[in-house]
Amino acid sequence: MTRKITRTDIRKEVMANNQLSLVKFKTDWSGTCQIIEPIYNDLAKSYKGVVSFYTMDVEAEKGIEAEYGIMELPTILFFLDGKIVDHAVGLTSRNILITKIENAIAANNNW
């Protein structure tokens, strides 16, 4: 499942996590964010225990877009060992997200 987080949670949990973590930056009113929501939730179920999935409402965390260079919503950032290793912007297909997740997992296993 996905978990709603705050700016503080990113620092405490995502940056400190040595497994792949995805953070979806969104708003509740965005149609594109609503369209990708079921895809993101399904992936969270499929990768449970392997990848951590989070969501952050950018309206609740003012200024977070500038901190992470977010220009469009939704933006999904892929974090590994405290670093951004990939991203997806806008309406991204399930297959592209799976490919990005699998590539990040494979890269982590090769270290």
N, CA and C atoms as an extended XYZ file, in Angstrom:
333
Properties=species:S:1:pos:R:3:atomname:S:1:resname:S:1:resid:I:1 pbc="F F F"
N         0.835       -1.194        0.000 N   MET     1
C         0.000        0.000        0.000 CA  MET     1
C         0.874        1.250        0.000 C   MET     1
N         0.264        2.332       -0.385 N   THR     2
C         0.982        3.606       -0.365 CA  THR     2
C         0.732        4.291        0.967 C   THR     2
N         1.670        5.143        1.332 N   ARG     3
C         1.543        5.871        2.583 CA  ARG     3
C         1.740        7.351        2.313 C   ARG     3
N         0.860        8.168        2.876 N   LYS     4
C         1.004        9.620        2.750 CA  LYS     4
C         2.124       10.071        3.671 C   LYS     4
N         2.996       10.934        3.131 N   ILE     5
C         4.119       11.408        3.923 CA  ILE     5
C         4.246       12.923        3.849 C   ILE     5
N         5.079       13.445        4.713 N   THR     6
C         5.378       14.871        4.768 CA  THR     6
C         6.851       15.091        4.411 C   THR     6
N         7.238       16.323        4.341 N   ARG     7
C         8.628       16.691        4.080 CA  ARG     7
C         9.558       16.036        5.108 C   ARG     7
N         9.155       16.043        6.368 N   THR     8
C         9.953       15.435        7.433 CA  THR     8
C        10.096       13.934        7.212 C   THR     8
N         9.024       13.275        6.781 N   ASP     9
C         9.061       11.834        6.537 CA  ASP     9
C        10.056       11.480        5.435 C   ASP     9
N        10.162       12.330        4.430 N   ILE    10
C        11.129       12.053        3.351 CA  ILE    10
C        12.516       11.969        3.954 C   ILE    10
N        12.837       12.907        4.795 N   ARG    11
C        14.174       12.922        5.388 CA  ARG    11
C        14.386       11.731        6.322 C   ARG    11
N        13.378       11.393        7.103 N   LYS    12
C        13.516       10.322        8.091 CA  LYS    12
C        13.423        8.929        7.487 C   LYS    12
N        12.510        8.725        6.547 N   GLU    13
C        12.230        7.383        6.047 CA  GLU    13
C        12.793        7.112        4.659 C   GLU    13
N        12.501        7.995        3.722 N   VAL    14
C        12.888        7.741        2.335 CA  VAL    14
C        14.401        7.845        2.163 C   VAL    14
N        14.988        8.898        2.683 N   MET    15
C        16.429        9.099        2.531 CA  MET    15
C        17.235        8.056        3.296 C   MET    15
N        16.682        7.540        4.378 N   ALA    16
C        17.376        6.551        5.205 CA  ALA    16
C        17.117        5.120        4.748 C   ALA    16
N        16.227        4.937        3.804 N   ASN    17
C        15.826        3.605        3.361 CA  ASN    17
C        16.823        3.084        2.327 C   ASN    17
N        17.315        1.857        2.507 N   ASN    18
C        18.264        1.315        1.530 CA  ASN    18
C        17.571        0.500        0.439 C   ASN    18
N        16.237        0.386        0.516 N   GLN    19
C        15.512       -0.246       -0.587 CA  GLN    19
C        14.901        0.857       -1.441 C   GLN    19
N        14.499        0.502       -2.639 N   LEU    20
C        13.913        1.468       -3.558 CA  LEU    20
C        12.638        2.059       -2.963 C   LEU    20
N        12.528        3.379       -3.021 N   SER    21
C        11.340        4.086       -2.540 CA  SER    21
C        10.840        5.007       -3.636 C   SER    21
N         9.534        4.958       -3.899 N   LEU    22
C         8.908        5.854       -4.860 CA  LEU    22
C         8.058        6.858       -4.109 C   LEU    22
N         8.198        8.121       -4.469 N   VAL    23
C         7.375        9.171       -3.881 CA  VAL    23
C         6.634        9.858       -5.014 C   VAL    23
N         5.302        9.783       -4.942 N   LYS    24
C         4.464       10.443       -5.950 CA  LYS    24
C         4.014       11.783       -5.379 C   LYS    24
N         4.395       12.863       -6.047 N   PHE    25
C         3.993       14.211       -5.667 CA  PHE    25
C         2.733       14.530       -6.445 C   PHE    25
N         1.677       14.968       -5.745 N   LYS    26
C         0.367       15.109       -6.372 CA  LYS    26
C        -0.467       16.186       -5.694 C   LYS    26
N        -1.632       16.424       -6.280 N   THR    27
C        -2.691       17.197       -5.633 CA  THR    27
C        -3.969       16.376       -5.754 C   THR    27
N        -4.919       16.634       -4.892 N   ASP    28
C        -6.178       15.897       -4.931 CA  ASP    28
C        -7.063       16.322       -6.102 C   ASP    28
N        -6.920       17.558       -6.578 N   TRP    29
C        -7.804       18.071       -7.612 CA  TRP    29
C        -7.318       17.809       -9.037 C   TRP    29
N        -6.094       17.334       -9.199 N   SER    30
C        -5.532       17.113      -10.540 CA  SER    30
C        -6.110       15.855      -11.180 C   SER    30
N        -6.681       16.013      -12.365 N   GLY    31
C        -7.228       14.875      -13.093 CA  GLY    31
C        -6.169       13.845      -13.439 C   GLY    31
N        -4.998       14.294      -13.857 N   THR    32
C        -3.911       13.384      -14.198 CA  THR    32
C        -3.465       12.583      -12.970 C   THR    32
N        -3.406       13.248      -11.829 N   CYS    33
C        -3.035       12.560      -10.585 CA  CYS    33
C        -4.073       11.495      -10.236 C   CYS    33
N        -5.335       11.802      -10.473 N   GLN    34
C        -6.401       10.845      -10.177 CA  GLN    34
C        -6.360        9.654      -11.132 C   GLN    34
N        -5.997        9.890      -12.387 N   ILE    35
C        -5.926        8.807      -13.375 CA  ILE    35
C        -4.817        7.814      -13.018 C   ILE    35
N        -3.675        8.316      -12.576 N   ILE    36
C        -2.536        7.437      -12.297 CA  ILE    36
C        -2.647        6.755      -10.924 C   ILE    36
N        -3.528        7.244      -10.069 N   GLU    37
C        -3.666        6.706       -8.708 CA  GLU    37
C        -3.882        5.189       -8.662 C   GLU    37
N        -4.839        4.619       -9.417 N   PRO    38
C        -5.032        3.159       -9.335 CA  PRO    38
C        -3.824        2.357       -9.841 C   PRO    38
N        -3.123        2.883      -10.824 N   ILE    39
C        -1.921        2.219      -11.339 CA  ILE    39
C        -0.864        2.184      -10.247 C   ILE    39
N        -0.659        3.314       -9.603 N   TYR    40
C         0.344        3.439       -8.541 CA  TYR    40
C        -0.015        2.507       -7.370 C   TYR    40
N        -1.285        2.461       -7.003 N   ASN    41
C        -1.722        1.594       -5.904 CA  ASN    41
C        -1.547        0.116       -6.252 C   ASN    41
N        -1.838       -0.268       -7.497 N   ASP    42
C        -1.631       -1.655       -7.930 CA  ASP    42
C        -0.156       -2.045       -7.882 C   ASP    42
N         0.693       -1.137       -8.315 N   LEU    43
C         2.130       -1.414       -8.273 CA  LEU    43
C         2.615       -1.553       -6.831 C   LEU    43
N         2.054       -0.750       -5.941 N   ALA    44
C         2.420       -0.846       -4.523 CA  ALA    44
C         2.081       -2.231       -3.978 C   ALA    44
N         0.954       -2.781       -4.391 N   LYS    45
C         0.574       -4.134       -3.967 CA  LYS    45
C         1.502       -5.176       -4.591 C   LYS    45
N         1.806       -5.015       -5.867 N   SER    46
C         2.650       -5.975       -6.581 CA  SER    46
C         4.072       -6.024       -6.034 C   SER    46
N         4.592       -4.888       -5.601 N   TYR    47
C         5.980       -4.806       -5.142 CA  TYR    47
C         6.093       -4.696       -3.619 C   TYR    47
N         5.041       -5.087       -2.922 N   LYS    48
C         5.037       -5.014       -1.455 CA  LYS    48
C         6.233       -5.803       -0.896 C   LYS    48
N         6.959       -5.173        0.021 N   GLY    49
C         8.120       -5.800        0.629 CA  GLY    49
C         9.408       -5.616       -0.151 C   GLY    49
N         9.293       -5.146       -1.394 N   VAL    50
C        10.470       -4.951       -2.238 CA  VAL    50
C        10.722       -3.460       -2.475 C   VAL    50
N         9.630       -2.717       -2.677 N   VAL    51
C         9.686       -1.283       -2.954 CA  VAL    51
C         8.707       -0.584       -2.014 C   VAL    51
N         9.119        0.563       -1.486 N   SER    52
C         8.229        1.371       -0.645 CA  SER    52
C         7.575        2.438       -1.512 C   SER    52
N         6.267        2.594       -1.367 N   PHE    53
C         5.507        3.567       -2.150 CA  PHE    53
C         4.914        4.619       -1.231 C   PHE    53
N         5.146        5.887       -1.576 N   TYR    54
C         4.661        7.010       -0.788 CA  TYR    54
C         3.960        8.015       -1.694 C   TYR    54
N         3.087        8.820       -1.102 N   THR    55
C         2.492        9.955       -1.813 CA  THR    55
C         2.641       11.200       -0.957 C   THR    55
N         2.785       12.334       -1.636 N   MET    56
C         2.865       13.612       -0.938 CA  MET    56
C         2.005       14.631       -1.664 C   MET    56
N         1.134       15.286       -0.916 N   ASP    57
C         0.293       16.357       -1.441 CA  ASP    57
C         1.119       17.635       -1.442 C   ASP    57
N         1.401       18.159       -2.628 N   VAL    58
C         2.258       19.345       -2.727 CA  VAL    58
C         1.592       20.592       -2.153 C   VAL    58
N         0.264       20.595       -2.080 N   GLU    59
C        -0.410       21.752       -1.492 CA  GLU    59
C        -0.271       21.756        0.027 C   GLU    59
N        -0.142       20.594        0.628 N   ALA    60
C         0.040       20.506        2.076 CA  ALA    60
C         1.492       20.784        2.472 C   ALA    60
N         2.401       20.599        1.533 N   GLU    61
C         3.834       20.810        1.787 CA  GLU    61
C         4.348       21.927        0.878 C   GLU    61
N         3.983       23.135        1.215 N   LYS    62
C         4.349       24.301        0.402 CA  LYS    62
C         5.859       24.370        0.168 C   LYS    62
N         6.230       24.623       -1.075 N   GLY    63
C         7.633       24.791       -1.440 CA  GLY    63
C         8.362       23.501       -1.778 C   GLY    63
N         7.707       22.360       -1.614 N   ILE    64
C         8.366       21.078       -1.886 CA  ILE    64
C         8.712       20.934       -3.368 C   ILE    64
N         7.887       21.538       -4.238 N   GLU    65
C         8.166       21.451       -5.674 CA  GLU    65
C         9.523       22.069       -6.007 C   GLU    65
N         9.806       23.213       -5.417 N   ALA    66
C        11.081       23.886       -5.663 CA  ALA    66
C        12.247       23.064       -5.116 C   ALA    66
N        12.053       22.423       -3.972 N   GLU    67
C        13.112       21.605       -3.367 CA  GLU    67
C        13.538       20.469       -4.274 C   GLU    67
N        12.570       19.872       -4.969 N   TYR    68
C        12.867       18.702       -5.792 CA  TYR    68
C        12.744       18.967       -7.295 C   TYR    68
N        12.586       20.228       -7.689 N   GLY    69
C        12.531       20.586       -9.102 CA  GLY    69
C        11.305       20.065       -9.827 C   GLY    69
N        10.188       19.993       -9.130 N   ILE    70
C         8.956       19.459       -9.709 CA  ILE    70
C         8.251       20.562      -10.493 C   ILE    70
N         8.013       20.295      -11.780 N   MET    71
C         7.389       21.278      -12.654 CA  MET    71
C         5.995       20.847      -13.117 C   MET    71
N         5.701       19.547      -13.010 N   GLU    72
C         4.434       19.012      -13.499 CA  GLU    72
C         3.966       17.924      -12.536 C   GLU    72
N         2.646       17.783      -12.440 N   LEU    73
C         2.081       16.757      -11.556 CA  LEU    73
C         1.280       15.758      -12.375 C   LEU    73
N         1.298       14.518      -11.977 N   PRO    74
C         2.113       13.977      -10.897 CA  PRO    74
C         3.565       13.809      -11.335 C   PRO    74
N         4.457       13.866      -10.367 N   THR    75
C         5.852       13.515      -10.566 CA  THR    75
C         6.164       12.410       -9.572 C   THR    75
N         6.756       11.351      -10.070 N   ILE    76
C         7.172       10.246       -9.213 CA  ILE    76
C         8.696       10.229       -9.211 C   ILE    76
N         9.271       10.367       -8.011 N   LEU    77
C        10.719       10.296       -7.868 CA  LEU    77
C        11.094        8.941       -7.290 C   LEU    77
N        12.137        8.340       -7.840 N   PHE    78
C        12.641        7.047       -7.404 CA  PHE    78
C        13.888        7.298       -6.557 C   PHE    78
N        13.834        6.940       -5.286 N   PHE    79
C        14.943        7.149       -4.366 CA  PHE    79
C        15.590        5.818       -4.024 C   PHE    79
N        16.917        5.835       -3.973 N   LEU    80
C        17.666        4.668       -3.550 CA  LEU    80
C        18.878        5.161       -2.759 C   LEU    80
N        19.000        4.705       -1.534 N   ASP    81
C        20.097        5.126       -0.656 CA  ASP    81
C        20.192        6.649       -0.554 C   ASP    81
N        19.035        7.312       -0.468 N   GLY    82
C        19.005        8.751       -0.269 CA  GLY    82
C        19.211        9.592       -1.513 C   GLY    82
N        19.334        8.944       -2.659 N   LYS    83
C        19.557        9.672       -3.911 CA  LYS    83
C        18.425        9.407       -4.885 C   LYS    83
N        18.122       10.406       -5.707 N   ILE    84
C        17.137       10.226       -6.768 CA  ILE    84
C        17.834        9.496       -7.909 C   ILE    84
N        17.278        8.323       -8.276 N   VAL    85
C        17.890        7.511       -9.327 CA  VAL    85
C        17.075        7.489      -10.621 C   VAL    85
N        15.823        7.941      -10.546 N   ASP    86
C        14.981        7.995      -11.739 CA  ASP    86
C        13.747        8.829      -11.413 C   ASP    86
N        12.944        9.085      -12.424 N   HIS    87
C        11.713        9.849      -12.216 CA  HIS    87
C        10.725        9.545      -13.346 C   HIS    87
N         9.480        9.865      -13.090 N   ALA    88
C         8.425        9.785      -14.098 CA  ALA    88
C         7.562       11.028      -13.919 C   ALA    88
N         7.221       11.667      -15.024 N   VAL    89
C         6.479       12.919      -14.969 CA  VAL    89
C         5.215       12.805      -15.800 C   VAL    89
N         4.115       13.288      -15.233 N   GLY    90
C         2.854       13.299      -15.958 CA  GLY    90
C         2.201       11.932      -15.992 C   GLY    90
N         1.341       11.748      -16.959 N   LEU    91
C         0.610       10.499      -17.101 CA  LEU    91
C         1.546        9.454      -17.704 C   LEU    91
N         2.054        8.583      -16.853 N   THR    92
C         3.024        7.566      -17.258 CA  THR    92
C         2.335        6.205      -17.244 C   THR    92
N         2.573        5.409      -18.258 N   SER    93
C         1.899        4.110      -18.347 CA  SER    93
C         2.423        3.133      -17.297 C   SER    93
N         1.586        2.165      -17.003 N   ARG    94
C         1.951        1.096      -16.062 CA  ARG    94
C         3.232        0.389      -16.521 C   ARG    94
N         3.322        0.083      -17.824 N   ASN    95
C         4.486       -0.640      -18.346 CA  ASN    95
C         5.775        0.158      -18.200 C   ASN    95
N         5.710        1.448      -18.413 N   ILE    96
C         6.903        2.285      -18.246 CA  ILE    96
C         7.309        2.311      -16.777 C   ILE    96
N         6.343        2.443      -15.878 N   LEU    97
C         6.661        2.447      -14.448 CA  LEU    97
C         7.277        1.113      -14.020 C   LEU    97
N         6.737        0.014      -14.514 N   ILE    98
C         7.295       -1.303      -14.189 CA  ILE    98
C         8.739       -1.407      -14.678 C   ILE    98
N         8.989       -0.964      -15.897 N   THR    99
C        10.341       -0.993      -16.450 CA  THR    99
C        11.302       -0.175      -15.597 C   THR    99
N        10.874        1.018      -15.203 N   LYS   100
C        11.719        1.881      -14.373 CA  LYS   100
C        11.982        1.241      -13.004 C   LYS   100
N        10.954        0.643      -12.412 N   ILE   101
C        11.115       -0.027      -11.118 CA  ILE   101
C        12.079       -1.201      -11.250 C   ILE   101
N        11.864       -2.038      -12.251 N   GLU   102
C        12.723       -3.214      -12.447 CA  GLU   102
C        14.174       -2.805      -12.720 C   GLU   102
N        14.377       -1.755      -13.504 N   ASN   103
C        15.737       -1.272      -13.773 CA  ASN   103
C        16.409       -0.772      -12.502 C   ASN   103
N        15.664       -0.061      -11.668 N   ALA   104
C        16.231        0.446      -10.412 CA  ALA   104
C        16.560       -0.693       -9.453 C   ALA   104
N        15.695       -1.700       -9.395 N   ILE   105
C        15.951       -2.867       -8.539 CA  ILE   105
C        17.192       -3.608       -9.039 C   ILE   105
N        17.286       -3.811      -10.348 N   ALA   106
C        18.441       -4.519      -10.935 CA  ALA   106
C        19.726       -3.747      -10.681 C   ALA   106
N        19.696       -2.437      -10.826 N   ALA   107
C        20.881       -1.612      -10.593 CA  ALA   107
C        21.307       -1.713       -9.124 C   ALA   107
N        20.343       -1.747       -8.229 N   ASN   108
C        20.647       -1.854       -6.792 CA  ASN   108
C        21.264       -3.211       -6.484 C   ASN   108
N        20.793       -4.268       -7.122 N   ASN   109
C        21.321       -5.609       -6.875 CA  ASN   109
C        22.715       -5.792       -7.454 C   ASN   109
N        23.073       -4.953       -8.425 N   ASN   110
C        24.412       -5.057       -9.040 CA  ASN   110
C        25.470       -4.312       -8.249 C   ASN   110
N        25.089       -3.543       -7.242 N   TRP   111
C        26.073       -2.773       -6.464 CA  TRP   111
C        26.741       -3.652       -5.498 C   TRP   111
